[in-house]
Amino acid sequence: MIQPKTVVGAIKEDLTECAADHTLTLMLAIARRAAASDGRQAWQPASLAGKTLALVGFGRVGQAVARRASWGFGMDVVVYDRAPIAPEVLTATGARAVSSLDDLLPQADFVSLHCLCGAESRHVIDARRLDQMKPGAFLIDTARGDVVEQRALVHALWFETIAGAAIDGETDMLPELRACPNAVVLPDLSAAAEDTVGLRVVETPGAFFDGQLLHDRIA
């Protein structure tokens, strides 16, 4: 039986690790064509080993993904973040930083989005950015909000100007995007693990009745 944790920060860390695991799941699913319904389709599975992974946003989840990709898969991890990144963080995650998306996207075999949603990041990946990606590159989107311009992504997928996309789906996703044969869409599963969300469900009522601060409160 799973025992509830008593430190909310530990659960927050678990959510970070769970989201990073989910990102790698999406990368493997689209690269290895694990979700393809027809094994006779013309494309060939791709490998992660030795490939270049571009991370857009380098907070807790981005760093956790970098550690997995760099040390676990031997990927060349390149990152961009609007905020300065401390050299020791790059060293600890096996990553290197570039100064702009224009420098980042053309060199990547995989592009994974971990930027915060908001006005500054709305449609950060649009038609122009998609055109900067390699024809054989994959886009991984576990960010929230309108970080990707969906119609531009549909165009890129159907005309194969990129190889594929894997998305942690939201309810307002275009049906045309879900229908793309070179897309993997999962239903918002980044935190769906027994020892993360399940523990929050167990802990929150107890914290409320004990008069503790609720970290997941809405107002």
VEXBATI-620995 format. One record per atom (N, C-alpha, C): residue number from 1; atom name; x, y, z. Coordinates in steps of 0.001 Angstrom, whole numbers, plus 500000, padded with zeros to 6 digits. Atoms other than C-alpha are relative to their C-alpha. Example, Ala and Ser with C-alpha at 12.3 -4.5 7.8 and 13.67 -1.06 7.14 Angstrom:
! VEXBATI-620995
resi,name,xx,yy,zz
1,N,500890,498810,500000
1,CA,512300,495500,507800
1,C,500900,501200,500000
2,N,499180,498810,499940
2,CA,513670,498940,507140
2,C,499230,501090,500730
! end
This chain:
! VEXBATI-620995
resi,name,xx,yy,zz
1,N,500846,498799,500000
1,CA,500000,500000,500000
1,C,500876,501244,500000
2,N,499218,498768,500075
2,CA,501326,503451,499089
2,C,499705,500865,501209
3,N,500156,499137,498840
3,CA,501904,505647,502124
3,C,500003,501456,499578
4,N,500018,498577,500346
4,CA,500925,509333,501835
4,C,501257,500702,500474
5,N,498847,499206,499612
5,CA,503832,511741,501892
5,C,499549,501156,500872
6,N,500342,498901,499104
6,CA,503943,514499,504445
6,C,500591,501321,499543
7,N,499357,498789,500482
7,CA,506042,516997,502510
7,C,499473,500320,498611
8,N,500582,499622,501276
8,CA,504212,518816,499724
8,C,501090,500208,498954
9,N,498905,499781,500932
9,CA,507539,519775,498172
9,C,500469,498718,499350
10,N,499605,501291,500574
10,CA,508345,516091,497693
10,C,499049,499590,498893
11,N,500969,500319,501040
11,CA,505117,515627,495746
11,C,500226,500882,498792
12,N,499713,499100,501108
12,CA,505948,518682,493666
12,C,501164,499472,499187
13,N,498861,500578,500697
13,CA,509262,517050,492835
13,C,499572,498769,499212
14,N,500510,501170,500706
14,CA,507434,513845,491932
14,C,499268,500404,498727
15,N,500708,499524,501178
15,CA,505223,515817,489541
15,C,500977,500414,498902
16,N,498958,499638,500959
16,CA,508343,517210,487879
16,C,500558,498766,499316
17,N,499415,501216,500554
17,CA,509839,513760,487444
17,C,498985,499260,499133
18,N,501042,500663,500774
18,CA,506517,512370,486222
18,C,499817,500679,498639
19,N,500132,499259,501261
19,CA,506207,515120,483591
19,C,501187,499733,499085
20,N,498818,500313,500814
20,CA,509767,514426,482442
20,C,499916,498597,499416
21,N,500201,501354,500506
21,CA,509023,510713,482158
21,C,499022,500007,498826
22,N,501027,499948,501032
22,CA,505939,511545,480100
22,C,500551,500605,498703
23,N,499368,499411,501186
23,CA,507992,513726,477763
23,C,500806,498966,499237
24,N,499227,501051,500666
24,CA,510363,510851,477058
24,C,499089,498924,499408
25,N,500969,500945,500555
25,CA,507353,508563,476567
25,C,499506,500485,498644
26,N,500472,499434,501262
26,CA,506050,510898,473863
26,C,501101,499973,498937
27,N,498890,500035,500950
27,CA,509480,511156,472250
27,C,500180,498605,499417
28,N,499831,501371,500468
28,CA,509807,507389,472054
28,C,498813,499546,499156
29,N,501196,500419,500728
29,CA,506220,506917,470886
29,C,500009,500503,498564
30,N,500024,499460,501359
30,CA,506576,509238,467899
30,C,501233,499567,499205
31,N,498782,500391,500721
31,CA,510177,508319,467043
31,C,499969,498540,499579
32,N,500037,501430,500283
32,CA,509614,504560,467220
32,C,498704,499573,499323
33,N,501289,500281,500647
33,CA,506129,504821,465630
33,C,499189,498993,500807
34,N,500657,500977,499131
34,CA,504766,502936,468638
34,C,498487,500073,499921
35,N,501452,499845,500050
35,CA,501271,504335,468138
35,C,499448,499848,498588
36,N,500474,500134,501378
36,CA,501076,503705,464382
36,C,499052,498815,499889
37,N,500998,501057,500102
37,CA,497961,501689,463567
37,C,500293,499036,498862
38,N,499694,500827,501166
38,CA,499374,500325,460315
38,C,501504,499838,499870
39,N,498563,500220,500032
39,CA,502813,498771,460467
39,C,500587,500054,498612
40,N,499502,499977,501377
40,CA,503067,498898,456671
40,C,500245,501413,499496
41,N,499800,498636,500465
41,CA,503300,502697,456557
41,C,501463,500219,499609
42,N,498716,499876,500690
42,CA,506253,504001,454583
42,C,501144,500472,500888
43,N,498905,499436,499228
43,CA,508191,505759,457334
43,C,500751,498932,500800
44,N,499163,500892,499217
44,CA,510997,504150,459295
44,C,500148,500548,501409
45,N,499799,499529,498630
45,CA,511367,504283,463087
45,C,501339,500708,500155
46,N,498777,499248,499716
46,CA,513943,506762,464365
46,C,500516,499640,501391
47,N,499370,500248,498709
47,CA,516362,506403,467270
47,C,500236,501315,500727
48,N,499661,498823,499211
48,CA,516965,508845,470113
48,C,501509,500122,500203
49,N,498578,500006,499660
49,CA,520579,507847,470699
49,C,500807,500848,499024
50,N,499117,499176,500801
50,CA,523069,510425,469485
50,C,499339,501159,499294
51,N,500716,498924,500671
51,CA,520381,512807,468246
51,C,500057,501289,500833
52,N,500005,498704,499322
52,CA,520076,516506,469120
52,C,498588,500320,500480
53,N,501264,499618,499377
53,CA,517275,517466,471513
53,C,500044,501479,500364
54,N,500124,498578,499657
54,CA,516248,521125,471701
54,C,498886,500172,501019
55,N,500984,499727,498957
55,CA,514459,522236,474861
55,C,499680,501487,500000
56,N,500463,498610,499946
56,CA,512409,525431,474758
56,C,499395,500213,501381
57,N,500363,499872,498602
57,CA,512180,526460,478396
57,C,500834,499031,500820
58,N,499061,500837,499252
58,CA,514556,525150,481051
58,C,499784,500154,501497
59,N,500324,500050,498583
59,CA,512754,525089,484370
59,C,500204,498600,500547
60,N,499822,501298,499345
60,CA,512381,522047,486636
60,C,499786,498830,499032
61,N,500295,501114,500898
61,CA,510775,519822,483997
61,C,501029,499923,498869
62,N,499001,499991,501055
62,CA,513130,520891,481221
62,C,501327,499417,500461
63,N,498748,500529,499470
63,CA,516120,520117,483429
63,C,499918,498497,500234
64,N,500177,501440,499777
64,CA,514708,516710,484369
64,C,500012,499240,498676
65,N,499955,500614,501320
65,CA,514170,515914,480690
65,C,501442,499968,499483
66,N,498606,499936,500464
66,CA,517729,517041,479902
66,C,500847,498912,500641
67,N,499228,501048,499326
67,CA,519189,514683,482508
67,C,499710,498633,499389
68,N,500364,501292,500571
68,CA,517272,511731,481096
68,C,500563,499848,498585
69,N,499584,500075,501399
69,CA,518076,512548,477478
69,C,501516,499944,499860
70,N,498544,499924,500105
70,CA,521749,513379,478024
70,C,500676,498755,500567
71,N,499304,501101,499335
71,CA,522806,510746,480527
71,C,499389,498646,499645
72,N,500649,501280,500279
72,CA,520257,508063,479605
72,C,500033,499577,498543
73,N,500078,500337,501417
73,CA,520079,508274,475805
73,C,501188,500516,499188
74,N,498837,499501,500719
74,CA,523343,509989,474921
74,C,499662,501063,498975
75,N,500401,498959,500934
75,CA,521549,512871,473236
75,C,500797,501278,500243
76,N,499398,498677,499899
76,CA,523111,516253,472536
76,C,498869,500975,500344
77,N,501103,499182,499512
77,CA,520865,518561,474577
77,C,500366,501484,499902
78,N,499797,498570,500203
78,CA,520624,522208,473533
78,C,498756,500715,500507
79,N,501148,499378,499336
79,CA,518417,524632,475454
79,C,499948,501497,499713
80,N,500233,498550,500064
80,CA,516897,528072,475144
80,C,498981,500368,501062
81,N,500925,499458,499017
81,CA,515246,530031,477932
81,C,500163,501513,500018
82,N,499916,498534,499949
82,CA,514373,533699,478208
82,C,500848,500473,501175
83,N,499200,499648,498822
83,CA,516014,533762,481652
83,C,501401,499416,499880
84,N,498642,500550,500022
84,CA,519773,533297,482085
84,C,500058,498649,500708
85,N,499839,501335,499416
85,CA,520822,529727,482881
85,C,501380,499909,500630
86,N,498732,500086,499286
86,CA,523520,529178,485491
86,C,500876,498905,499390
87,N,499097,501008,500580
87,CA,526588,527319,484157
87,C,499958,498664,500739
88,N,500010,501257,499243
88,CA,526393,524776,486977
88,C,498754,499161,499700
89,N,501214,500730,500386
89,CA,522817,523881,485937
89,C,500229,499284,498672
90,N,499696,500630,501276
90,CA,523989,523197,482399
90,C,500938,498812,500186
91,N,499064,501090,499737
91,CA,526856,521080,483684
91,C,499293,498805,500622
92,N,500699,501076,499290
92,CA,524578,519074,485982
92,C,499023,499247,499112
93,N,500991,500635,500874
93,CA,522126,518330,483167
93,C,500579,499553,498665
94,N,499375,500396,501250
94,CA,524611,517731,480360
94,C,499515,500785,498803
95,N,500578,499184,501072
95,CA,523148,520582,478317
95,C,500902,501173,499660
96,N,499356,498743,500372
96,CA,524428,523628,476472
96,C,498915,500963,499531
97,N,501013,498980,500274
97,CA,522580,526888,475891
97,C,500329,500782,498742
98,N,499861,499070,501115
98,CA,521985,529058,472839
98,C,499184,501248,500323
99,N,500561,498701,499644
99,CA,520832,532666,472749
99,C,498656,500295,499362
100,N,501269,499699,500661
100,CA,517761,532416,470516
100,C,499399,498732,499404
101,N,500668,501111,500676
101,CA,515183,530095,468979
101,C,500527,499823,498582
102,N,499451,500089,501353
102,CA,516639,530933,465586
102,C,501263,499155,499974
103,N,498803,500843,499898
103,CA,519877,529281,466732
103,C,499648,498569,500385
104,N,500347,501299,499423
104,CA,518091,526400,468445
104,C,499346,499056,499001
105,N,500871,500899,500756
105,CA,515518,525012,466020
105,C,500668,499315,498811
106,N,499462,500668,501193
106,CA,517549,524344,462839
106,C,500912,498820,500286
107,N,499047,501075,499726
107,CA,519979,522017,464595
107,C,499370,498802,500694
108,N,500628,501011,499153
108,CA,517417,519860,466424
108,C,499365,498870,499201
109,N,500744,501153,500495
109,CA,516193,516359,465654
109,C,498684,499839,500756
110,N,501202,499984,499173
110,CA,513662,516679,468477
110,C,499907,501375,500651
111,N,500243,498724,499329
111,CA,512130,519909,469813
111,C,498929,499759,501053
112,N,500940,500238,498909
112,CA,510450,519664,473225
112,C,499696,501313,500717
113,N,500443,498713,499475
113,CA,508421,522549,474650
113,C,499699,499907,501487
114,N,500202,499962,498558
114,CA,508581,523360,478362
114,C,499893,501435,500511
115,N,500152,498599,499604
115,CA,507935,527109,478391
115,C,498656,500198,500691
116,N,501233,499684,499294
116,CA,505300,528623,480656
116,C,498997,500609,499037
117,N,501021,499410,500861
117,CA,502002,529461,478997
117,C,499724,501434,500452
118,N,500254,498590,499732
118,CA,501125,533143,478768
118,C,500105,500796,498719
119,N,499998,499143,501188
119,CA,501026,536081,476420
119,C,501341,499949,499267
120,N,498677,499980,500630
120,CA,504794,535986,475799
120,C,500311,498714,499245
121,N,499700,501277,500647
121,CA,504779,532327,474801
121,C,498891,499543,499056
122,N,501089,500396,500906
122,CA,501546,532291,472751
122,C,500536,499875,498573
123,N,499554,500291,501372
123,CA,502280,530716,469358
123,C,501500,500222,499826
124,N,498543,499906,500132
124,CA,505996,530681,470076
124,C,500485,499065,498884
125,N,499745,500863,501160
125,CA,505993,527797,467583
125,C,498889,500254,498993
126,N,500965,499657,501040
126,CA,504233,529192,464522
126,C,500530,499483,498659
127,N,499590,500496,501319
127,CA,504570,528620,460770
127,C,501475,500291,499720
128,N,498597,499643,500258
128,CA,507903,530452,460616
128,C,500940,499099,500790
129,N,499146,500851,499181
129,CA,509364,528443,463497
129,C,499991,498566,499497
130,N,500075,501360,500532
130,CA,508121,525170,462031
130,C,500841,499871,498741
131,N,499179,500014,501216
131,CA,509824,526074,458746
131,C,501490,499954,500330
132,N,498594,500042,499602
132,CA,513094,526427,460688
132,C,500453,498606,500406
133,N,499655,501349,499560
133,CA,512941,522802,461819
133,C,500414,499132,498820
134,N,499586,500960,501014
134,CA,514570,519961,459902
134,C,498780,499227,499475
135,N,501098,500833,500516
135,CA,512281,517939,457608
135,C,499830,498696,500768
136,N,500078,501253,499250
136,CA,513115,514888,459720
136,C,499822,500182,501492
137,N,500086,499713,498569
137,CA,512563,516577,463089
137,C,498605,499719,500556
138,N,501248,500262,499287
138,CA,509877,515799,465672
138,C,499755,501109,501026
139,N,500395,499011,499010
139,CA,507982,518302,467833
139,C,499275,499296,501141
140,N,500623,500565,498804
140,CA,507061,517310,471414
140,C,499407,501158,500803
141,N,500672,498899,499308
141,CA,504494,519507,473176
141,C,499314,499492,501256
142,N,500645,500272,498718
142,CA,503769,519008,476880
142,C,499700,501302,500741
143,N,500292,498702,499398
143,CA,503354,522736,477539
143,C,498493,500226,500022
144,N,501415,499677,499897
144,CA,500000,524317,478351
144,C,499707,501276,499229
145,N,500398,498780,500686
145,CA,498047,526952,476462
145,C,500345,499960,498525
146,N,499803,499891,501443
146,CA,498512,528163,472903
146,C,501469,500210,499646
147,N,498577,499881,500302
147,CA,502261,527619,472720
147,C,500269,499683,498533
148,N,499856,500387,501407
148,CA,501898,525993,469289
148,C,498789,500508,499218
149,N,501088,499616,500897
149,CA,499849,527466,466456
149,C,499515,498730,499296
150,N,500441,501324,500409
150,CA,497758,524397,465729
150,C,499817,499859,498492
151,N,500222,500125,501445
151,CA,496764,525130,462127
151,C,501323,499943,499245
152,N,498684,500072,500620
152,CA,500386,525743,461220
152,C,500613,498618,500195
153,N,499472,501339,499751
153,CA,501305,522437,462838
153,C,499293,498967,499133
154,N,500728,500908,500888
154,CA,498563,520609,460935
154,C,500579,500061,498584
155,N,499428,499824,501338
155,CA,499959,522051,457700
155,C,501366,499324,499907
156,N,498655,500583,500009
156,CA,503507,520999,458610
156,C,499950,498477,500034
157,N,500107,501451,499908
157,CA,502387,517467,459447
157,C,499452,499387,498719
158,N,500602,500567,501201
158,CA,500186,516892,456420
158,C,500910,500120,498782
159,N,499089,499826,501123
159,CA,502770,518276,454018
159,C,501404,499491,500308
160,N,498766,500663,499584
160,CA,505573,516533,455952
160,C,501217,500905,499912
161,N,498837,499125,499872
161,CA,507758,519584,456374
161,C,500729,499745,501312
162,N,499332,500619,498854
162,CA,508496,518005,459772
162,C,499554,498544,500026
163,N,500280,501440,500045
163,CA,508505,514279,460493
163,C,498788,499603,500817
164,N,501120,500387,499150
164,CA,505936,514195,463266
164,C,499919,500865,501240
165,N,500206,499259,498753
165,CA,504580,515594,466513
165,C,499343,499081,501021
166,N,500614,500719,498889
166,CA,503681,514135,469899
166,C,499526,501033,501013
167,N,500646,498919,499260
167,CA,501292,516138,472048
167,C,499274,499449,501216
168,N,500796,500276,498804
168,CA,499951,515989,475593
168,C,498700,500781,499831
169,N,501171,499332,500548
169,CA,496433,516769,474399
169,C,499167,500790,500977
170,N,500959,499195,499260
170,CA,493991,519400,475600
170,C,498662,499946,499286
171,N,501356,500175,500517
171,CA,490246,519608,475050
171,C,499724,500838,498757
172,N,500273,499123,501133
172,CA,490399,522433,472486
172,C,500900,499717,498797
173,N,499117,500340,501110
173,CA,492694,520610,470077
173,C,499189,499809,498717
174,N,500679,500109,501276
174,CA,491753,520765,466409
174,C,499816,498529,499610
175,N,500201,501376,500467
175,CA,490188,517544,465047
175,C,500983,499619,498894
176,N,499055,500280,501076
176,CA,492476,517862,462015
176,C,501369,499577,500538
177,N,498718,500364,499401
177,CA,495491,517616,464318
177,C,499951,498582,500547
178,N,500153,501360,499483
178,CA,494190,514497,466021
178,C,500002,498965,498866
179,N,500114,500921,501132
179,CA,493655,512976,462575
179,C,501300,499817,499236
180,N,498738,500107,500739
180,CA,497225,513468,461361
180,C,500641,498632,500259
181,N,499421,501332,499798
181,CA,498810,510032,460782
181,C,501394,500028,500615
182,N,498659,499882,499422
182,CA,502222,511315,461893
182,C,499979,500811,501295
183,N,500111,499356,498695
183,CA,500969,512676,465229
183,C,499577,498977,501045
184,N,500422,500769,498830
184,CA,500693,511015,468633
184,C,499372,500971,500974
185,N,500708,499104,499090
185,CA,498107,512637,470911
185,C,499534,499190,501202
186,N,500426,500646,498760
186,CA,497688,511555,474543
186,C,499200,500998,500836
187,N,500945,499116,499309
187,CA,494989,512964,476865
187,C,500495,500528,501344
188,N,499591,499296,498782
188,CA,496803,515176,479398
188,C,500406,499037,501115
189,N,499580,501041,499056
189,CA,498652,512386,481191
189,C,501313,500313,500714
190,N,498656,499719,499497
190,CA,501805,514195,482299
190,C,500143,499794,501503
191,N,499918,500188,498544
191,CA,500952,513973,486025
191,C,499198,498791,500454
192,N,500880,501116,499667
192,CA,498847,510812,485888
192,C,500807,498810,500477
193,N,499314,501133,499393
193,CA,500646,508473,488261
193,C,499448,499804,501407
194,N,500591,500326,498700
194,CA,499485,506713,491398
194,C,500696,500725,501141
195,N,499254,499394,498905
195,CA,502245,508237,493490
195,C,500159,501508,499843
196,N,499956,498544,500111
196,CA,501666,511837,492351
196,C,498610,500584,500239
197,N,501345,499457,499852
197,CA,498097,512948,491717
197,C,499216,499235,501054
198,N,500706,500795,499009
198,CA,496750,510074,493782
198,C,500342,500413,501420
199,N,499593,499568,498666
199,CA,498766,511203,496785
199,C,499429,501366,500348
200,N,500590,498693,499732
200,CA,497495,514758,496432
200,C,498544,499863,500423
201,N,501393,500227,499627
201,CA,493927,513487,496576
201,C,499901,499528,501447
202,N,499990,500509,498628
202,CA,494783,511667,499809
202,C,500382,501084,500995
203,N,499449,499039,499046
203,CA,496723,514504,501420
203,C,499162,501254,500176
204,N,500647,498694,499951
204,CA,494611,517555,500573
204,C,498893,500084,501044
205,N,501026,499884,498948
205,CA,491542,516787,502782
205,C,500591,500043,501403
206,N,499371,499996,498687
206,CA,493773,516018,505744
206,C,500657,501326,500312
207,N,499368,498699,499798
207,CA,495733,519225,505258
207,C,498959,501074,500277
208,N,501066,499014,499785
208,CA,492489,521215,505077
208,C,499490,499945,501430
209,N,500573,500132,498654
209,CA,491096,519827,508328
209,C,501035,500240,501088
210,N,498947,499669,499042
210,CA,494470,520312,510031
210,C,500346,501478,499980
211,N,499746,498568,500082
211,CA,494391,523999,509060
211,C,501274,500368,499286
212,N,498759,499723,500713
212,CA,497425,523742,506806
212,C,499722,500754,498706
213,N,500100,499296,501275
213,CA,498090,525837,503695
213,C,499795,498976,498891
214,N,500285,500876,501129
214,CA,496595,524187,500605
214,C,500735,500519,498772
215,N,499176,499530,501106
215,CA,499087,524425,497771
215,C,499284,499924,498662
216,N,500727,500130,501265
216,CA,496542,523476,495092
216,C,498690,500770,499997
217,N,501261,499275,499960
217,CA,493783,525874,496070
217,C,499870,500935,498806
218,N,500271,499156,501164
218,CA,492148,527873,493274
218,C,499890,501462,500398
219,N,500152,498621,499543
219,CA,491306,531017,495260
219,C,500206,500080,501500
! end
